[in-house]
């Protein structure tokens, strides 16, 4: 194929062979198909990436358990993984058993007392009714009541939707647990297989690069665990001040939610506020404000500094990576942004050292 372009008196001819044309066309079609496949597989990829992070977080404990197993089981990664998974499942089941039944009982109690609460609001009795009158919120309350009545009339479809979401969440959780279990067992074999595919002179550099990237990712996971622990410790005074029921169980909920970047504390705040509502509306408002205040302090002060220390990134780079990750990929982007940037940093530094731009790290 030939293309001609005339500029002044000169004529430029651009010739592209048929083979090259079809190669470019095939590459464009393959790229479109790959992007379409990735778009369809976003949900599955999200589960896999979450399982990868859990595998990295549990790899060190599983390795420690494998080294300390008694007798013939010593060194068995399968036995260590099974034991660690069993402990995790037992702890989760114990937390759910301790938390769900009291919440169900209090929900029934709240439903039974809801008519009296509505009458107090309309008659301007009690603290909540006086608060609504003081700040002229009658219009908003009436609008909320109309919306609530409309939703209650369609309670059947809402319940079905809620059950569907719960079932989907349970299926996703089981899938993540199975993937994590299999990755913990087969992961080392996969890494060793990939290492054998390299030439002998490339293995030392690949080992160092893989070690540095694993260290950065593990530092991010450990930093997220530390953030969740800090959140649990600092939320406890608020739970005690506002007399929220079941503070110990709620601490476990806050810790688990704190492991989820970006939206974890929003979920935790919703759960804690909902439980506080059973004590009193003022307690719910107080603990919500307290939680939001802590969340802002963590997002802008604690998290960037802590993740900077655990991943060797600057606080500015941590904050920028999260903002860019969320803008591109939402929750999944925010989840993987920091470790991806940390791994890219390790890779770039390795290239610069290979080209003698930077000095080699000391052994």
Long-range contacts (C-beta under 8 A, 24 or more apart in sequence): 42-332, 45-332, 46-332, 47-172, 47-175, 47-176, 47-179, 48-179, 49-332, 49-335, 49-336, 50-176, 50-335, 51-176, 51-179, 51-180, 51-183, 52-183, 53-217, 53-221, 53-335, 53-339, 54-176, 54-180, 55-180, 55-183, 55-184, 55-187, 56-214, 56-217, 56-218, 56-221, 57-218, 57-221, 57-222, 57-225, 58-84, 58-88, 58-180, 58-184, 59-184, 59-187, 59-218, 60-218, 62-184, 77-184, 77-185, 77-188, 78-185, 81-181, 81-184, 81-185, 82-181, 84-184, 85-177, 85-180, 85-181, 89-177, 95-249, 95-252, 95-253, 95-256, 98-246, 98-249, 99-246, 99-249, 99-250, 99-252, 99-253, 102-245, 102-246, 102-249, 103-246, 103-275, 106-245, 106-275, 106-278, 107-278, 109-278, 110-277, 110-278, 118-145, 127-280, 127-281, 127-282, 128-281, 128-282, 131-282, 205-350, 205-354, 208-350, 209-346, 209-347, 209-350, 212-346, 212-350, 213-342, 213-343, 213-346, 213-347, 216-311, 216-312, 216-339, 216-342, 216-343, 216-345, 216-346, 217-339, 217-342, 217-343, 219-310, 219-311, 219-312, 219-342, 220-307, 220-310, 220-311, 220-338, 220-339, 220-342, 222-310, 223-306, 223-307, 223-309, 223-310, 223-311, 224-258, 224-259, 224-261, 224-307, 225-259, 226-306, 226-310, 227-258, 227-298, 227-302, 227-303, 227-306, 228-254, 228-255, 228-256, 228-257, 228-258, 228-259, 228-264, 229-255, 229-258, 230-298, 230-302, 231-255, 231-258, 231-265, 231-268, 231-294, 231-298, 232-258, 234-294, 235-268, 235-272, 235-290, 235-291, 235-294, 238-286, 238-287, 238-290, 238-291, 238-294, 239-272, 239-287, 241-286, 241-290, 242-276, 242-279, 242-283, 242-286, 242-287, 242-290, 243-279, 243-283, 244-272, 244-275, 244-276, 244-279, 244-283, 244-287, 245-275, 245-278, 245-279, 246-275, 250-275, 260-335, 261-322, 261-334, 261-335, 261-338, 262-322, 262-326, 262-331, 262-334, 262-335, 263-331, 263-334, 265-291, 265-294, 265-295, 265-298, 266-295, 269-295, 307-338, 311-338, 311-339, 311-342, 312-342, 312-345, 313-338, 313-341, 313-342, 313-345, 317-341
